Amino acid sequence: MATDTKTKALQGGEFLIRESDAQDIFIPEEFNEEQRMIAQTCEDFLAQEIWPNIERIDAMEEGLMPSLLEKAGELGLLGITVPEEYGGFGKDFVTGMLVTEKTGAGYSFSVAIAAHTGIGTLPILYYGTEEQKRKYIPKLASGEWKACYCLTEPGSGSDANSGKTKAVPSADGKSFTLNGQKMWITNGGFADLFTVFAKIDDGTEDKNLSAFIVEKDFGGITLNPEEKKMGIKGSSTRQVFFNDCPVPAENQLSERENGFKIAVNILNIGRIKLAGAALGGSKQALNVAIRYANERVQFGQPISSFGAIQQKLADMATYNYVIESATYRCSHDMERAIEELKAGGADHAQALLKGVEQYAAEAAILKVAGSECLDFVVDEAVQIHGGMGYSAESEVERAYRDSRINRIFEGTNEINRLLTVDMLLKRAMKGQLDLLGPAKAVADELMGIPDMPEIGDGPLDEAHHIVRNLKKAVLMAAGGAAQKLGLGLGEEQEIVMHIADMVIDTYLAESVVLRTEKLAAMKGAEAVKEQLAMCNVFVRDAADRVHKHAKEAINAFAEGDEQRAMLMGAKRFTKCQPFNSKEARRTVARKMIAEGKCSF
């Protein structure tokens, strides 16, 4: 049964200017029985096939990773969201995200499976002709063939459209000859199928990339040795060279010069999927840290009894809970948009691409937040292990090294921060998002008598009030910067990055408040006291961070009376009542320590 999507969700970016009803969002506690069974299948697969073989995987034992992908294919894990007519299970976007999260705990394997099912499969599924899809997708969904994605070149990373690889058409138009070099190609060492981006060179100069489906057996493909990497050592990462590689004309993917659009849209999906995978790895690291803290005895007692360790565990759990809240909120919003587009007559591929594209800013937010959550959690896990955490024999040492790539994958976090603000402003300029009106209202409020609304005494009343004010802080800073700098705002990357961090914290804070409110309504406040504690800690910490970033941004573009007014506004919009975060964190830590795991 698909996740229910008959709810009134916000459009992309509207979280800044409208309030959501907690009952309108999806929370992980609402997974149905089928979804839970699929999640259990993933967990069993990791326990039986991945973790016992992790050293063999990291040693890149010949043939091991491809065989593991084949086993995952036999269980259906490679085709969860692939339509049934192409050999998949046809499940919805939220279910696909759940599989991504669960397999995300698989270290290097998680990279291989994510590359295969994401950037390896989706370009063909969403942009291929019917003939291309029927020829290739069933083999990819079963794991018979493995896929990779060839975009990055030595001279084109973040600026992907500047790639130099060329595709020269034959005189009779029946084929192309491909020449060029690609690097950092995940699964490159064992892939049977390559999605390759190149510029067609027929005497005219293309501005944008085109895309091609290239079978390894076409010939003209050579590989450099495996890259020596800091982490994810078990994943295949190669340079790929195309030397007069012949490609049939029917293997061009989509129209000429549509390759850059394909790359951008697939990245939108990849970004939110990366957040899900990072969440899975982060949950695994937290559970390892809890077990170690309970087992490690110092000064006659487990180190989990010490306040400093409890604070770390609570902060790790809180960050995970927040990322989980936002990831599944956004995934469900995307799924709702997909279903609405299908109802309007769009086919599956069109609906998915347009539905995800609408929430491209949220996907960028989650990519940044999810990867930085994982980095924080694994770092703290190493610290809790002390010297043992620095030993290559410990699980957290591998987790620490493997996590670092996620802030670079799918566009660096710096690029994604810049994109977050850019995409929101572009939606506003296209009339898809009314930022101007609310920003002007906040500016008018600054000049008037401060509004002092009464705050109720419910467990989340102040949290809701804080979130509303965080939105005002974002609109004030972004609106002031846009008005002062105009088109030059994009050149002031430091200011944009501060605004992006304000936006990220605001989206995360609202997501966790809505989830916790819905959860409390389902189970009662007492039954979710730990979730209430995590929510209230995070929202207040977010307010402190938003205040800092607002000051930094304002001081960089404003001066005089305008600067003073906006700085006062930043302080007003991030003000919180006194709150005992120590006790809240201890409440969270005690439950995990008692259970020996994080069950939130």
KOLLO-360065 format. One record per residue (C-alpha): x, y, z. Coordinates in pm, whole numbers, padded with zeros to 5 digits, always signed. Each point is the difference from the previous one (the first is absolute). Last residue first. Example, Ala and Ser with C-alpha at 12.3 -4.5 7.8 and 13.67 -1.06 7.14 Angstrom:
2
+01367-00106+00714/-00137-00344+00066/
END
This chain:
600
+01338+00726+01871/+00136-00344+00087/+00364+00091+00057/+00180-00300+00146/+00100-00163+00327/-00355+00031+00133/+00099+00160+00331/+00270+00212-00162/-00241+00118-00268/-00268+00096+00253/+00246+00178+00228/+00151+00200-00285/-00325+00169-00100/-00094+00103+00352/+00359+00110+00061/-00023+00228-00303/-00314+00166+00130/+00156+00039+00344/+00300+00179-00144/-00216+00207-00235/-00166+00182+00290/-00186+00272-00191/-00014+00377+00046/-00239+00163-00251/+00126+00046-00354/+00091+00305-00209/+00089-00068-00364/-00236+00249-00163/+00076+00278+00249/+00378-00029-00037/-00021-00002-00379/-00241+00292+00014/+00240+00202+00212/+00271-00076-00255/-00239+00108-00275/-00076+00332+00164/+00367+00072+00069/+00101-00081-00359/-00273+00215-00148/+00094+00288+00230/+00361-00002-00121/+00131-00290-00209/-00115-00311-00183/+00178-00251-00227/+00254-00204+00198/-00128+00090+00348/-00337-00139-00096/+00142-00336-00113/+00216-00056+00309/-00279+00110+00234/-00252-00231-00171/+00247-00289+00015/+00045+00040+00377/-00372+00040+00068/-00079-00304-00214/+00248-00204+00203/-00158+00100+00330/-00349-00071-00134/+00113-00342-00120/+00122-00083+00352/-00344+00092+00128/-00175-00214-00260/+00234-00293+00059/-00047-00017+00376/-00379+00027-00024/-00023-00276-00259/+00232-00233+00187/-00197+00044+00323/-00333-00052-00174/+00140-00316-00156/+00108-00121+00345/-00342+00081+00147/-00175-00205-00267/-00220-00224+00216/-00070+00288+00238/-00125+00224-00280/-00263-00241-00127/+00039-00266-00267/-00154+00133-00322/-00027+00368+00096/+00353-00010+00140/+00124-00150-00327/-00170+00271-00204/+00156+00271+00215/+00338-00171-00014/-00010-00021-00378/-00108+00361-00038/+00267+00129+00239/+00270-00209-00169/-00088+00132-00345/-00024+00361+00116/+00347-00013+00151/+00152-00171-00303/-00145+00256-00240/+00112+00290+00219/+00349-00142+00049/+00047-00037-00374/-00135+00348-00080/+00233+00164+00252/+00291-00199-00140/-00093+00118-00348/-00008+00362+00115/+00353-00036+00135/+00114-00164-00324/-00157+00278-00208/+00188+00262+00199/+00333-00181-00051/-00078-00049-00368/-00034+00368-00079/+00002-00045-00378/-00356-00132+00002/-00114+00311+00182/+00117+00219-00289/-00337-00036-00174/-00149+00224+00265/+00246+00086+00277/-00210+00213+00236/-00342-00143-00078/+00124-00359-00018/+00196+00037+00325/-00292+00156+00185/-00241-00265-00125/+00235-00284+00089/+00070+00137+00347/-00359+00094+00084/-00152-00307-00166/+00237-00228+00190/-00066+00172+00333/-00374-00012-00063/+00021-00374-00063/+00189-00036+00327/-00285+00187+00169/-00259-00255-00107/+00235-00279+00112/+00043+00160+00343/-00377+00027+00051/-00047-00366-00093/+00269-00097+00249/-00167+00219+00261/-00324-00191-00034/+00165-00343-00013/-00057-00136+00353/-00312+00213+00049/+00029+00310+00218/-00141+00247-00251/+00196+00292-00140/-00169+00339+00003/+00097+00215-00293/+00234+00295+00052/+00009+00185-00333/+00275+00261+00002/-00125+00353-00076/+00071+00084-00361/+00308+00043-00219/+00103-00365+00029/-00356-00105-00082/+00020+00187-00329/+00311-00201-00095/-00181-00321+00096/-00297+00093-00220/+00238+00084-00286/+00155-00346+00027/-00349-00158+00004/-00095+00181-00322/+00328-00056-00182/+00032-00373+00069/-00301-00104-00203/+00111-00329-00154/-00083-00121-00350/-00001+00350-00150/+00304-00074-00215/+00212+00245+00201/-00103-00173+00324/+00094-00342-00136/+00333+00150-00105/+00055+00139+00350/-00064-00340+00156/+00230-00170-00251/+00283+00245+00062/-00030-00029+00378/+00026-00379-00003/+00252+00001-00286/+00255+00196+00203/-00033-00246+00287/+00019-00289-00244/+00322+00132-00154/+00156+00033+00346/-00121-00346+00094/+00182-00138-00301/-00210-00134-00286/-00143-00352+00010/+00302-00132+00196/+00230+00250+00175/-00152+00020+00350/-00072-00372-00031/+00367-00086-00052/+00081+00051+00368/-00228-00273+00134/+00217-00295-00106/+00294+00111+00212/-00203+00039+00319/-00205-00314-00060/+00319-00203-00048/+00138+00128+00331/-00342-00060+00158/+00015-00371-00070/+00319-00042+00200/+00296-00207-00121/+00151+00301-00179/+00065+00142+00345/-00085+00365+00053/-00325-00086+00173/+00186-00223+00241/+00189+00305+00122/-00321+00165+00113/-00311-00198-00096/-00223+00296+00093/+00218+00222-00219/-00034-00234-00298/-00379+00005+00041/+00011+00380+00027/+00171+00021-00338/-00242-00255-00144/-00298+00210+00114/+00130+00334-00123/+00098-00128-00344/-00334-00178-00035/-00190+00317+00091/+00212+00195-00247/-00094-00238-00281/-00370+00016+00088/-00010+00379+00038/+00173+00077-00327/-00192-00255-00207/-00318+00095+00184/+00022+00366-00094/+00079-00090-00363/-00308-00223-00012/-00208+00280+00157/+00114+00236-00276/-00081-00259-00269/-00353-00047+00135/-00181+00079-00326/+00264-00203-00183/-00107-00313+00186/-00356+00020-00128/+00111+00101-00348/+00240-00294-00031/-00242-00247+00154/-00297+00109-00208/+00193-00002-00326/+00132-00351+00067/-00334-00145+00106/-00203+00152-00283/-00175+00334+00046/-00380+00005-00037/-00113+00227+00281/-00039-00293+00238/+00364-00080-00066/+00093+00357+00092/-00196-00026+00325/+00169-00331+00081/+00347+00148-00052/-00084+00306+00213/-00116-00226+00282/+00318-00207-00031/+00216+00314+00019/-00180+00118+00313/+00046-00351+00139/+00373+00012-00058/+00014+00349+00153/-00161-00106+00326/+00202-00321-00007/+00328+00188-00018/-00101+00274+00245/-00097-00234+00284/+00295-00234-00059/+00238+00295+00006/-00150+00119+00330/+00007-00341+00166/+00360-00055-00109/+00109+00336+00141/-00178-00074+00327/+00155-00344+00032/+00351+00140-00040/-00074+00284+00242/-00132-00247+00256/+00300-00229-00033/+00241+00290+00042/-00185+00138+00302/-00005-00344+00157/+00375-00031-00046/+00064+00329+00185/-00253-00092+00268/+00172-00324+00096/-00203-00319+00044/+00072-00109-00359/+00365-00031+00106/-00096-00321+00175/+00108+00001+00366/+00303-00076+00217/+00211+00300-00092/-00026-00109-00364/-00211-00279-00148/-00067-00028-00373/-00299-00226-00068/-00283+00255+00018/+00195+00264-00192/+00095-00264-00259/-00362-00099-00058/-00110+00362-00029/+00282+00081-00244/-00087-00294-00227/-00364+00111+00004/+00100+00355-00094/+00219-00119-00287/-00284-00209-00145/-00243+00290+00021/+00250+00222-00181/+00050-00251-00279/-00373-00020-00062/-00034+00378+00017/+00280+00039-00254/-00192-00226-00237/-00315+00209+00039/+00185+00328-00050/+00169-00149-00306/-00344-00088-00138/-00099+00367+00037/+00301+00104-00203/-00018-00279-00257/-00354+00094-00099/+00100+00359-00070/+00321-00128-00159/-00206-00197-00253/-00166+00326-00098/+00329+00185-00047/+00165-00280-00199/-00301-00044-00229/-00013+00375-00061/+00371-00006-00088/-00060-00286-00239/-00278+00167-00195/+00247+00138-00256/-00132-00241-00268/-00321-00170+00101/-00044-00294+00237/+00267-00267+00048/+00197-00074-00316/+00011-00377-00023/-00198-00009-00327/+00298+00165-00168/+00211-00307+00072/+00310+00079+00211/+00355-00075-00119/+00278+00082+00250/+00282+00177-00183/+00193+00004+00327/-00230+00051+00299/+00201+00009+00321/-00143-00073+00345/+00168+00105+00323/-00099-00236+00276/-00179-00020+00333/-00119-00344+00112/-00144+00008+00349/+00178-00200+00269/+00220+00288+00111/-00295+00220+00091/+00263+00211+00177/+00318+00200-00057/+00030-00132-00355/+00253-00181-00218/-00158+00007-00345/-00040-00333-00179/+00229-00045-00299/-00078+00201-00316/-00269-00135-00230/-00029-00049-00376/-00305+00021-00228/+00032-00021-00378/-00233-00297-00021/-00379-00019-00032/+00018-00281+00257/-00010+00249+00287/-00341+00116-00116/-00040+00375-00043/-00325+00188+00050/+00063+00355-00120/-00071+00350+00130/+00029+00347-00154/+00183+00289+00162/-00080+00364-00052/+00150+00290-00195/+00034-00201-00321/+00244+00133-00259/-00090-00094-00357/+00232-00206-00219/-00148-00332+00100/+00129-00013+00358/-00258-00127+00244/+00095+00094+00354/+00041-00288+00245/-00171-00159+00299/+00031-00375+00041/-00246-00240+00163/+00216-00311+00024/-00123-00360+00003/+00179-00321+00093/+00164+00155+00305/+00276-00190+00181/+00279+00251+00055/-00213+00308-00061/-00226-00070+00298/+00049+00366+00103/+00168+00207-00270/+00234+00251+00165/+00135+00098-00345/-00109+00022-00363/+00224+00031-00306/-00098+00062-00359/-00080-00139-00344/-00331-00143-00122/-00067-00090-00361/-00369+00028-00084/-00223-00225-00209/-00256-00029-00279/+00022+00357-00130/+00138-00110-00339/+00306+00224+00036/+00061-00121+00353/-00080+00225+00296/+00286+00128+00218/-00056-00023+00376/+00244+00213+00196/+00116+00003+00364/+00108+00353+00097/-00227+00066+00301/-00092+00362+00075/-00358-00095+00090/+00120-00159+00323/+00116+00322+00163/-00001-00165+00345/+00258-00243-00137/+00131+00080-00346/+00373+00007-00077/+00092-00357+00098/-00342-00122-00117/-00322-00074+00188/-00304-00138-00186/+00031-00376-00047/-00277-00187+00180/+00028-00367+00092/-00208-00312-00045/+00007-00367+00088/-00165-00266-00215/-00165-00319+00127/-00096+00199+00308/-00370-00072-00047/-00102+00366-00031/+00295+00071-00232/-00084-00286-00239/-00369+00099+00004/+00097+00365-00072/+00217-00061-00307/-00195-00121-00304/-00351+00096+00111/+00118+00348+00098/+00192+00056-00322/-00296-00112-00214/-00241+00223+00189/+00236+00290-00055/+00217+00101+00293/-00035+00316+00206/-00142-00115+00333/+00104-00364+00014/+00322+00057-00193/+00112+00288+00223/-00125-00193+00305/+00216-00311-00022/+00362+00096+00065/-00064+00332+00173/-00227-00165+00252/-00029-00379+00023/+00364-00064-00092/+00152+00298+00180/-00203-00069+00315/+00091-00370-00008/+00371+00071-00032/+00006+00275+00262/-00198-00207+00251/+00242-00288-00056/+00285+00223+00114/-00159+00047+00345/-00320-00208+00029/-00197+00228+00231/-00142+00181-00303/-00180-00325-00091/-00270+00090+00253/-00029+00361-00109/-00012-00077-00371/-00264-00268+00061/-00209+00255+00193/+00047+00255-00278/-00136-00246-00254/-00301-00053+00224/-00054+00376+00009/+00029+00026-00380/-00268-00261-00067/+00034-00368-00082/-00001-00133-00357/+00150-00339+00088/+00243-00018-00291/+00033-00204-00320/-00062+00267-00259/-00379-00038-00012/+00001+00005+00381/+00117+00359+00015/+00342+00050+00167/-00046+00135+00354/+00126-00308+00187/+00217-00121-00288/+00345-00048+00148/-00130-00140+00331/-00201-00273-00172/+00147-00281+00211/+00174-00148-00306/+00134+00349-00078/+00162+00023+00344/+00168-00334-00076/+00121+00139-00334/+00131+00313+00173/+00190-00225+00240/+00148-00193-00292/+00115+00324-00163/+00168+00101+00329/+00181-00333+00042/+00138-00046-00352/+00364+00054+00094/+00044+00075+00369/+00000+00377+00036/+00186-00009+00335/-00283+00216+00138/-00251-00268-00105/+00205-00281+00151/+00022+00197+00326/-00376+00063-00006/-00093-00363-00056/-00188-00069+00324/-00156+00350-00028/-00121-00038-00356/-00170-00333-00071/-00191-00122+00304/-00051+00313+00211/-00027+00230-00300/-00255-00228-00167/-00199-00035+00324/-00022+00379+00032/-00118+00036-00358/-00262-00272+00042/-00113+00170+00321/-00056+00326-00190/-00208-00187-00260/-00207-00152+00281/-00050+00344+00156/-00118+00137-00333/-00251-00285-00036/-00132+00059+00351/-00060+00371-00051/+00240+00279+00093/-00183+00256+00212/+00265+00037+00272/+00227+00133-00272/-00203+00324-00021/-00207+00129-00291/-00123+00359+00004/-00353+00140-00020/-00095-00080+00360/+00271+00233+00127/-00163+00289-00183/+00253+00199-00198/+00053+00373+00033/+00063+00221-00297/+00274+00241-00109/+00328-00185+00046/-00154-00348-00034/-00112+00112-00345/+00334-00097-00152/-00149-00281-00211/-00377-00015+00029/-00151-00072+00340/-00183-00324+00063/-00376-00044+00018/-00039-00369+00058/-00125-00283-00217/+00342-00161-00032/-00060-00321+00191/+00310-00220-00021/-00045-00275-00253/-00138-00337+00097/
END
